[in-house]
Amino acid sequence: MKVYSLIYTFVASIFIAMADKRNIFLSKGKSWIADEYFTKLIKLSFTSSGCCNVFLSDTTEDSETLFNQFRSIYPSNYLLKSDTHDCHEFFLLGSSEEGIMESIKKIPLLQWNTEILIIVNNDISNDSCLLNNSVYGIANINIVSMSGMWILSKDYIKPRVFTKVDRYKEIQINDKVNFHGRELQVCSDYIPPMTYLNHTIQKTINGIQAEVYTMDSDLDWDGIEMRLFLIMAEKLNFTWTLRKPEGNYTYGKRINDTYWMGGIIQMIRDQKVDLAFASIWLILDQERFVQLSEPWYQLHIHFLVPRPRRTTDFLALKRPFSEEVWFLLLSVLLLHSFYAYVRTWIDPKFPKRYRNFLIILTDLIGCLLSMSVPKSVGTTMNKLQILFWQTAGWLIIAAYCSSLAARLASSDYEDRIDTIEQFVQANLQWGKMGQPPPFADFFDLTNPHAAQLPNRYRQIQNSTQLKQFITQGNYAIPGKILDTYFFPTDYISNEDLKNYRLMREPVGHFYAAFAVQPWLLKPINRIILWLKETGIVIWHLRDVIRRRDNYNLREVFVEHDRYDGHVQVLGLMPLGAGFFFLLVGMSIATFVFYLELKRTAKTASVHDCLRHMDKIHDA
């Protein structure tokens, strides 16, 4: 009896050891995969656990046992033989390779986010058709059979191969991504301060001639996004070839909802490149066509507008009062003159000389400016009106002189342009070289003022035309703010930047991202999040700006039309306009005085008349 007991114990030990090696549990009438191992297989094979599509290729007793085991373990909903695109997890179960291959053909999409667990209720050999990696596209595959377990290498490794593992622990996902030096095709363009790429050579890639960027030294690869890309290449261990975008536009153009023509976006769609960066905005139009990574920074779109100019023309004399006040004064003068003119024809006691409208207007202006007073206010029929008129005149003169003196004692500037409404009122134009911006994303077209900005856009052909627009004085320069620095979309000389300042109200906010092939999305997103959390993005941003920025790009934030504590030198105008106005008045008064003397002297000369008046004064 003891002998039989020892033999039984020895045989049981052997089976337990074999079960541990294969992660299986051999027991008649039960599943050959223990619940513990089945649970871990599902957890490691399906990372999202949203929903699962189940394909059963046969209905044997063992297959039904495995399926019931799956039903009791899988934590979410599942569908049977459905062709929906909503589920990215697939569980394939069967006893024959042919049946499982038929199930694989029913999977609608084999994408980077497709996860497939295949359980074969049988033995399979190393040359099985299930181990043909070309069948699965870029999907993630785990295969479990009675003879062993296989995992397919990640989609970023070329060529992909199946690896046989002995324990379920080896199926677990390795978060550390390593491309093992694989060469990626990358696309970018000259977009300061993101990239500074300016030299290309012709190179044959996959039998096609392409323009490839090159530098004399590795240190010459510069720019904010260029530096971030170099970190990605180092961390993910891949090599790269940097290509210039195809076509006339950097990003290309959306023709309709299903077709994009040219540029970086089309190269990504056609799988000519694996990754692209060139200040690509995270907007709906582009995200419909390509995969965009997590944004690495937010961009603020602003305009540079002409600085306020000093008011130096003759009309500066009217600036102490607004247009409404001047209109009111003129209206009162005309109405009061018309009243006096009508009264002279109705009231016989009213002075007859006021039947001349010009005399009435002259007297009213004289009273308003305290330049003339009736000889006897007490005997005048309209004495009350004259008193009120002169009192109002004193107040108006005091207000005007005080405001004019304050303006002459300080620098008088035009109003600043700080809002989109003021931008439109100033009748400014704007534009850029290269590809026109997407107006629907660039502006809030529900704003009535912002909706007018697309009509003010001018396509700039070259730097000479840009210089002409700037010289005209009604041109605004678009650009973006990174951190606390402004970068124009086109090159602007330092001399031209001196005449521009930043418009305070932004016209848009966007996020910059990388365009990638779907299989690159997860590793690139992981690197971007790490770069942001560690502050490396901000460090490289400020480092590139510090080296590439210039003084005048910082000066656009400084207001020059405000008192800064320094002596302000007054210009000749509008002070000169006041003296000119005084000179004209003195000339007119002198001429009128001469005519009065001429009329009084009659036949005598004006000189004799003046000598006679002088003798009378001395006497």
URCOR-V916281 format. One record per residue. RES is the residue in three letters. SS is DSSP state (~ for helix, > for strand, _ for the rest). NEAR is the number of other ideal C-beta (glycine too) atoms within 8 Angstrom. Layout:
BEGIN
RES|SS|NEAR + RES|SS|NEAR
END
This chain:
BEGIN
MET|_|4 + LYS|~|5 + VAL|~|6 + TYR|~|7 + SER|~|8 + LEU|~|8 + ILE|~|8 + TYR|~|8 + THR|~|8 + PHE|~|8 + VAL|~|8 + ALA|~|8 + SER|~|8 + ILE|~|8 + PHE|~|9 + ILE|~|8 + ALA|~|8 + MET|~|9 + ALA|~|12 + ASP|~|7 + LYS|~|8 + ARG|~|10 + ASN|_|11 + ILE|_|10 + PHE|_|10 + LEU|_|7 + SER|_|6 + LYS|_|3 + GLY|_|3 + LYS|_|7 + SER|_|11 + TRP|_|9 + ILE|_|14 + ALA|_|10 + ASP|~|9 + GLU|~|6 + TYR|~|12 + PHE|~|13 + THR|~|9 + LYS|~|9 + LEU|~|14 + ILE|~|12 + LYS|~|7 + LEU|~|10 + SER|~|11 + PHE|_|10 + THR|_|5 + SER|_|8 + SER|_|7 + GLY|_|7 + CYS|>|10 + CYS|>|13 + ASN|>|15 + VAL|>|13 + PHE|>|12 + LEU|>|11 + SER|_|12 + ASP|_|9 + THR|_|5 + THR|_|8 + GLU|~|5 + ASP|~|10 + SER|~|14 + GLU|~|9 + THR|~|10 + LEU|~|13 + PHE|~|11 + ASN|~|8 + GLN|~|12 + PHE|~|14 + ARG|~|8 + SER|~|6 + ILE|~|10 + TYR|_|10 + PRO|_|4 + SER|_|8 + ASN|>|5 + TYR|>|12 + LEU|>|11 + LEU|>|8 + LYS|_|8 + SER|_|7 + ASP|_|5 + THR|_|8 + HIS|_|6 + ASP|_|4 + CYS|_|12 + HIS|_|8 + GLU|>|14 + PHE|>|13 + PHE|>|14 + LEU|>|13 + LEU|>|14 + GLY|>|13 + SER|_|11 + SER|_|9 + GLU|~|10 + GLU|~|6 + GLY|~|11 + ILE|~|14 + MET|~|11 + GLU|~|9 + SER|~|12 + ILE|~|11 + LYS|~|6 + LYS|_|9 + ILE|_|12 + PRO|_|6 + LEU|_|6 + LEU|_|8 + GLN|_|10 + TRP|_|10 + ASN|_|7 + THR|_|14 + GLU|>|13 + ILE|>|16 + LEU|>|14 + ILE|>|12 + ILE|>|11 + VAL|>|15 + ASN|_|11 + ASN|_|8 + ASP|_|7 + ILE|_|12 + SER|_|6 + ASN|_|5 + ASP|_|4 + SER|_|8 + CYS|~|7 + LEU|~|12 + LEU|~|11 + ASN|_|6 + ASN|~|10 + SER|~|4 + VAL|~|9 + TYR|~|11 + GLY|_|7 + ILE|_|10 + ALA|_|13 + ASN|>|10 + ILE|>|10 + ASN|>|15 + ILE|>|13 + VAL|>|10 + SER|>|11 + MET|_|9 + SER|_|6 + GLY|>|9 + MET|>|15 + TRP|>|11 + ILE|>|12 + LEU|>|12 + SER|_|8 + LYS|_|7 + ASP|_|9 + TYR|_|10 + ILE|_|10 + LYS|_|5 + PRO|_|5 + ARG|_|9 + VAL|_|7 + PHE|>|11 + THR|>|8 + LYS|>|8 + VAL|>|11 + ASP|_|8 + ARG|_|7 + TYR|~|11 + LYS|~|5 + GLU|~|9 + ILE|~|11 + GLN|_|6 + ILE|_|5 + ASN|_|4 + ASP|_|5 + LYS|_|4 + VAL|_|9 + ASN|_|6 + PHE|_|11 + HIS|_|6 + GLY|_|7 + ARG|>|10 + GLU|>|8 + LEU|>|11 + GLN|>|12 + VAL|>|14 + CYS|>|16 + SER|>|17 + ASP|_|11 + TYR|_|7 + ILE|_|11 + PRO|_|9 + PRO|_|11 + MET|_|12 + THR|_|14 + TYR|_|10 + LEU|_|13 + ASN|_|4 + HIS|_|7 + THR|>|9 + ILE|>|7 + GLN|>|8 + LYS|>|9 + THR|>|7 + ILE|>|10 + ASN|_|3 + GLY|_|4 + ILE|>|6 + GLN|>|5 + ALA|>|10 + GLU|>|9 + VAL|>|13 + TYR|>|11 + THR|_|6 + MET|_|8 + ASP|_|3 + SER|_|5 + ASP|~|5 + LEU|~|5 + ASP|~|7 + TRP|_|9 + ASP|_|11 + GLY|_|14 + ILE|~|12 + GLU|~|16 + MET|~|15 + ARG|~|13 + LEU|~|15 + PHE|~|12 + LEU|~|9 + ILE|~|11 + MET|~|10 + ALA|~|11 + GLU|~|7 + LYS|~|7 + LEU|~|11 + ASN|_|9 + PHE|>|10 + THR|>|8 + TRP|>|9 + THR|>|11 + LEU|>|9 + ARG|>|16 + LYS|>|12 + PRO|_|16 + GLU|_|8 + GLY|_|9 + ASN|_|4 + TYR|_|11 + THR|_|11 + TYR|_|12 + GLY|_|14 + LYS|>|10 + ARG|>|9 + ILE|_|6 + ASN|_|5 + ASP|_|3 + THR|_|3 + TYR|_|6 + TRP|>|12 + MET|>|10 + GLY|_|11 + GLY|~|16 + ILE|~|17 + ILE|~|13 + GLN|~|13 + MET|~|14 + ILE|~|17 + ARG|~|9 + ASP|_|6 + GLN|_|7 + LYS|_|9 + VAL|_|12 + ASP|_|9 + LEU|>|15 + ALA|>|14 + PHE|>|15 + ALA|>|15 + SER|>|10 + ILE|>|14 + TRP|>|11 + LEU|_|11 + ILE|_|9 + LEU|~|6 + ASP|~|9 + GLN|~|14 + GLU|~|10 + ARG|_|6 + PHE|_|10 + VAL|_|10 + GLN|>|11 + LEU|>|11 + SER|_|13 + GLU|_|7 + PRO|_|9 + TRP|_|13 + TYR|>|9 + GLN|>|8 + LEU|>|13 + HIS|>|9 + ILE|>|13 + HIS|>|13 + PHE|>|13 + LEU|>|16 + VAL|>|13 + PRO|>|13 + ARG|_|9 + PRO|_|9 + ARG|_|8 + ARG|>|9 + THR|_|10 + THR|_|9 + ASP|_|8 + PHE|~|8 + LEU|~|7 + ALA|~|13 + LEU|~|11 + LYS|~|7 + ARG|_|10 + PRO|_|9 + PHE|_|10 + SER|_|5 + GLU|~|5 + GLU|~|6 + VAL|~|8 + TRP|~|10 + PHE|~|8 + LEU|~|8 + LEU|~|10 + LEU|~|8 + SER|~|8 + VAL|~|8 + LEU|~|12 + LEU|~|8 + LEU|~|8 + HIS|~|11 + SER|~|12 + PHE|~|8 + TYR|~|8 + ALA|~|13 + TYR|~|12 + VAL|~|8 + ARG|~|11 + THR|~|12 + TRP|~|6 + ILE|~|6 + ASP|_|7 + PRO|_|3 + LYS|_|4 + PHE|_|12 + PRO|_|7 + LYS|~|6 + ARG|~|6 + TYR|~|13 + ARG|~|7 + ASN|_|7 + PHE|~|7 + LEU|~|6 + ILE|~|9 + ILE|~|12 + LEU|~|10 + THR|~|8 + ASP|~|10 + LEU|~|13 + ILE|~|10 + GLY|~|9 + CYS|~|14 + LEU|~|12 + LEU|_|8 + SER|_|9 + MET|_|6 + SER|_|6 + VAL|_|7 + PRO|_|8 + LYS|_|3 + SER|_|6 + VAL|~|9 + GLY|~|5 + THR|~|4 + THR|_|10 + MET|_|7 + ASN|_|9 + LYS|~|10 + LEU|~|6 + GLN|~|8 + ILE|~|12 + LEU|~|9 + PHE|~|8 + TRP|~|12 + GLN|~|12 + THR|~|8 + ALA|~|9 + GLY|~|12 + TRP|~|9 + LEU|~|8 + ILE|~|10 + ILE|~|10 + ALA|~|8 + ALA|~|10 + TYR|~|10 + CYS|~|8 + SER|~|8 + SER|~|10 + LEU|~|11 + ALA|~|8 + ALA|~|8 + ARG|~|12 + LEU|~|11 + ALA|_|5 + SER|_|8 + SER|_|8 + ASP|_|10 + TYR|>|10 + GLU|_|7 + ASP|_|6 + ARG|_|10 + ILE|_|11 + ASP|_|7 + THR|_|10 + ILE|~|11 + GLU|~|7 + GLN|~|11 + PHE|~|15 + VAL|~|12 + GLN|~|6 + ALA|_|9 + ASN|_|6 + LEU|_|14 + GLN|>|11 + TRP|>|13 + GLY|>|11 + LYS|>|11 + MET|>|9 + GLY|_|5 + GLN|_|9 + PRO|_|6 + PRO|_|8 + PRO|_|7 + PHE|~|11 + ALA|~|6 + ASP|~|11 + PHE|~|9 + PHE|_|12 + ASP|_|6 + LEU|_|9 + THR|_|5 + ASN|_|9 + PRO|_|5 + HIS|_|11 + ALA|~|12 + ALA|~|10 + GLN|~|9 + LEU|~|15 + PRO|~|9 + ASN|~|5 + ARG|~|10 + TYR|>|11 + ARG|>|8 + GLN|>|7 + ILE|>|11 + GLN|_|5 + ASN|_|7 + SER|~|8 + THR|~|6 + GLN|~|9 + LEU|~|13 + LYS|~|9 + GLN|~|8 + PHE|~|12 + ILE|~|12 + THR|~|6 + GLN|~|7 + GLY|_|6 + ASN|_|8 + TYR|>|12 + ALA|>|12 + ILE|>|13 + PRO|>|13 + GLY|>|12 + LYS|>|11 + ILE|>|13 + LEU|>|11 + ASP|_|8 + THR|_|4 + TYR|>|10 + PHE|>|12 + PHE|>|11 + PRO|>|10 + THR|_|9 + ASP|_|10 + TYR|_|5 + ILE|_|11 + SER|_|6 + ASN|~|8 + GLU|~|5 + ASP|~|10 + LEU|~|13 + LYS|_|8 + ASN|_|7 + TYR|>|12 + ARG|>|13 + LEU|>|10 + MET|_|13 + ARG|_|5 + GLU|_|7 + PRO|_|8 + VAL|_|11 + GLY|>|10 + HIS|>|7 + PHE|>|11 + TYR|>|9 + ALA|>|14 + ALA|>|12 + PHE|>|14 + ALA|>|15 + VAL|>|15 + GLN|_|10 + PRO|~|10 + TRP|~|8 + LEU|~|12 + LEU|~|12 + LYS|~|7 + PRO|~|10 + ILE|~|13 + ASN|~|10 + ARG|~|10 + ILE|~|12 + ILE|~|13 + LEU|~|9 + TRP|~|9 + LEU|~|12 + LYS|~|10 + GLU|~|6 + THR|_|6 + GLY|_|7 + ILE|~|11 + VAL|~|11 + ILE|~|8 + TRP|~|8 + HIS|~|11 + LEU|~|12 + ARG|~|9 + ASP|~|9 + VAL|~|13 + ILE|~|13 + ARG|~|7 + ARG|~|7 + ARG|~|9 + ASP|_|9 + ASN|_|6 + TYR|~|6 + ASN|~|9 + LEU|~|11 + ARG|~|10 + GLU|~|9 + VAL|_|12 + PHE|_|8 + VAL|_|7 + GLU|_|6 + HIS|_|6 + ASP|_|8 + ARG|_|5 + TYR|_|6 + ASP|_|4 + GLY|_|3 + HIS|_|4 + VAL|_|3 + GLN|_|7 + VAL|_|4 + LEU|_|6 + GLY|_|7 + LEU|_|5 + MET|_|10 + PRO|_|15 + LEU|~|10 + GLY|~|8 + ALA|~|13 + GLY|~|11 + PHE|~|8 + PHE|~|9 + PHE|~|9 + LEU|~|8 + LEU|~|8 + VAL|~|8 + GLY|~|8 + MET|~|8 + SER|~|8 + ILE|~|8 + ALA|~|8 + THR|~|8 + PHE|~|8 + VAL|~|8 + PHE|~|8 + TYR|~|9 + LEU|~|8 + GLU|~|8 + LEU|~|11 + LYS|~|8 + ARG|~|7 + THR|~|7 + ALA|~|11 + LYS|_|5 + THR|_|3 + ALA|_|7 + SER|_|6 + VAL|~|10 + HIS|~|6 + ASP|~|9 + CYS|~|12 + LEU|~|9 + ARG|~|8 + HIS|~|8 + MET|~|8 + ASP|~|8 + LYS|~|8 + ILE|~|7 + HIS|~|6 + ASP|~|5 + ALA|_|4
END
